[in-house]
């Protein structure tokens, strides 16, 4: 059994190795020091060491830049003493993520890369090119895996103050999407480009996908397991229900047992959360942000610390079937009617309050951009990938300053939809800013209209 002194010495040595790498030290030497010192290292020791480096003033961008180097040093020697038993629970979000990763790894190692080599050796065999194109098309569906992660797990990390890793990981997700798209474009060209150009593109995409699988399973999931409760995971699973999966069918519904919920009552995440929030504040200082921007999660009474409080809130909700909301313009509607009307609109609405936190969304079936319950109460700035953040911040800054009232965007999405987005500043009768209403709509069918239709079934 490891004593406290031994743990401190191990932590000190890991920090020393990481410092060496960040100061430009030789990779092979760092790897040798690690191998000479450790038989294995727990993922929690690595993440704690990285948090210590950031807390001591290391620019978090350096963690991002050398993340793959860290993975390479420790790869093959990582244990996970705190591994969640969720891996053996069909339908649990962690089990689902790992199953997808297993299929993706097999797609890369057992099909895409071997076929790429065979095609290079015998480019006249059309079957190899066909299989390569099919494998790349399958790999492109990893977008569903990343989209679920970004809309269910990132908000959960954000809730507990783990705000830096999601932003870093989201940026890499987008990079991977771009690499896969580029490889797909190359193999579809006629005539085909140089075979070495294709090889470079495919291998670059596969390398980044493989590294991301390692980061998800050896870093992100164990980090979440330190703080998340079984009721947190239940909310994630419920949010997943209307989302898509990568190369697997929809999993069975998973719910925690009474015993698991009871066991969570003894789980104290407060000290870990304090440490993570301290890290986030240091991140803020290093990136010239305010602490509020970096740790934006504010507990609403109805959206308190997780699904348990939400479940309790649901128990005391009044019967709304007989209630009615009166409108100043005239007429009354029940809350049930209001929700049904909003969900029936041919557009998706999201309201961000005056504090820039997501407060409400319509919950349309088959949304263009997924929205999950876990996003409620979350800063709008943490709901976008890093590349979009400057634009989003400008929109909201201009709304607060009164410089803009409506901002519009439109673009093609996967050559399947033409997306039209409006951001509208919402104000009360006295002109006070209440928040922002975002409207998202696929207007491709509208752009294709021609002539007139004044009667049903008119030709």
C-alpha positions, 0 to 999 in steps of 0.5 A, spaced: 500 500 500 502 506 498 503 511 503 502 519 503 510 520 503 510 515 497 504 518 494 508 525 494 514 523 492 511 519 486 507 526 484 513 530 485 517 525 480 511 526 475 511 533 475 519 533 474 518 529 468 512 534 465 516 540 467 522 537 463 518 536 457 515 543 457 522 546 458 524 542 451 527 536 454 529 530 450 523 526 449 527 519 450 530 521 456 524 523 459 521 516 457 527 513 460 526 516 467 519 515 467 520 507 466 526 507 471 522 510 476 515 507 475 512 500 473 505 503 472 502 510 474 495 512 475 491 516 470 489 521 477 496 522 478 498 524 471 491 529 471 493 532 478 500 533 476 498 537 470 493 541 474 499 542 479 503 545 473 497 550 471 496 552 478 504 554 479 503 558 473 504 554 467 500 557 461 495 552 459 496 552 452 502 548 453 498 543 456 494 543 450 500 543 445 504 537 449 498 533 450 500 528 445 507 528 448 504 526 455 500 521 452 506 518 449 511 518 455 505 514 459 502 510 454 502 503 456 504 504 463 497 507 465 493 504 470 486 506 473 485 504 480 479 509 480 476 506 474 468 506 474 465 500 474 460 503 469 464 499 463 460 493 465 454 496 465 450 496 458 447 503 456 451 507 461 454 513 457 461 510 459 460 503 456 457 506 450 463 511 449 468 505 450 464 501 445 464 506 440 472 507 441 473 499 440 469 499 433 473 505 431 479 503 433 478 496 429 475 500 423 482 504 423 487 498 425 483 492 421 481 495 415 482 502 413 490 502 414 491 495 411 487 497 405 491 503 404 497 499 404 494 494 399 492 500 395 499 503 395 502 496 392 496 495 387 493 501 385 490 498 379 485 493 384 479 498 384 476 493 390 481 496 395 480 504 393 472 502 394 474 499 401 478 505 402 472 510 401 467 506 405 472 506 411 473 513 410 466 514 410 464 510 416 470 514 420 467 520 418 461 518 422 465 519 428 462 526 428 456 523 432 461 521 437 464 527 438 457 531 438 454 527 443 461 528 448 461 535 446 453 536 448 453 531 454 459 530 457 462 537 456 457 540 460 457 535 466 465 537 466 463 544 466 458 543 472 464 541 476 469 546 474 473 542 469 472 548 464 479 547 460 479 540 458 473 541 454 475 547 450 482 544 449 478 537 447 473 541 442 478 544 438 482 537 437 475 534 435 474 540 430 481 538 427 479 531 427 473 532 423 477 537 418 482 531 417 477 526 416 473 531 411 480 532 407 482 525 406 475 523 404 475 529 399 482 526 396 479 519 395 473 522 391 477 526 386 478 524 379 483 523 377 486 521 384 492 525 387 498 522 388 498 516 392 503 519 398 498 525 399 493 520 400 497 516 405 499 522 409 492 525 409 489 518 412 495 517 416 494 524 419 487 523 421 488 516 424 493 518 428 489 524 431 483 519 432 487 514 436 490 519 440 483 522 442 481 515 444 486 515 449 485 522 451 478 520 452 479 513 456 485 515 460 484 522 462 477 525 461 473 519 463 477 518 469 477 525 471 469 525 470 469 519 475 472 523 480 466 528 481 460 525 477 454 521 481 450 516 478 444 521 477 449 525 473 450 519 469 443 518 468 441 525 466 447 524 460 444 517 458 437 521 458 440 527 454 443 521 449 436 518 447 435 523 441 442 523 439 446 519 434 451 514 435 457 512 431 457 505 428 453 502 433 445 501 434 442 505 440 444 502 446 439 500 451 436 505 457 441 505 463 438 507 470 442 507 476 440 502 482 437 505 489 444 502 492 448 506 487 444 512 488 445 511 496 452 510 495 453 516 492 451 520 498 458 518 501 461 521 495 464 528 497 466 532 490 467 538 494 475 538 495 476 536 488 471 541 485 475 546 489 482 544 486 479 544 479 476 551 480 482 553 483 485 551 476 480 554 472 481 561 476 489 560 474 487 559 467 483 565 467 489 569 469 493 566 464 488 567 458 486 574 460 479 572 462 475 573 468 474 567 473 466 568 472 467 567 464 472 560 466 467 558 471 460 560 469 456 555 472 451 558 477 446 554 480 439 555 479 434 553 484 431 548 479 437 546 476 441 545 482 447 540 483 445 535 478 439 530 477 438 528 484 436 536 485 432 536 479 428 530 481 426 533 487 424 539 484 420 535 479 416 532 485 414 539 487 412 541 480 404 543 480 399 540 476 400 545 470 394 542 466 389 547 469 394 553 469 394 558 464 398 564 462 395 571 460 398 575 454 398 582 454 396 582 446 390 578 448 388 571 450 390 565 454 394 559 453 396 553 458 403 551 459 402 545 455 399 548 449 405 553 449 410 548 449 407 544 444 406 550 439 413 552 440 416 545 439 411 545 432 415 551 430 419 550 423 425 553 427 429 551 433 429 557 439 434 557 445 434 563 450 440 565 453 439 570 459 442 577 461 447 573 465 449 569 458 447 563 461 443 558 457 436 558 460 431 555 455 430 551 449 424 548 445 427 541 444 425 540 437 425 533 435 431 531 430 434 538 432 439 541 427 444 542 433 443 538 439 441 541 445 441 537 452 438 538 459 445 539 462 446 545 458 441 549 462 445 554 467 451 553 463 455 559 460 453 560 452 461 561 451 462 554 453 457 551 449 461 553 442 468 550 440 474 555 441 474 557 433 467 560 434 468 563 441 471 570 438 464 571 434 460 569 440 463 573 445 463 579 440 455 578 439 453 578 446 458 584 448 455 588 442 448 586 445 450 588 452 452 595 449 446 596 445 450 596 439 446 591 435 439 588 436 439 583 431 445 579 428 444 574 422 448 568 419 447 563 414 451 557 411 451 550 408 451 544 412 454 538 409 451 540 403 444 537 405 442 543 409 442 551 408 442 554 415 439 561 417 441 563 424 438 569 427 441 572 434 436 577 437 437 582 443 430 581 447 428 587 451 423 589 456 418 595 455 423 600 458 429 597 454 432 593 459 436 587 456 433 581 458 437 576 454 438 573 447 434 569 443 437 564 438 433 562 432 436 556 427 432 554 421 434 550 415 431 554 409 434 550 403 426 548 402 424 555 402 430 557 397 428 552 392 421 554 392 418 556 385 412 559 382 406 559 387 401 555 391 395 558 393 391 551 394 392 544 397 395 539 392 395 545 387 400 543 381 
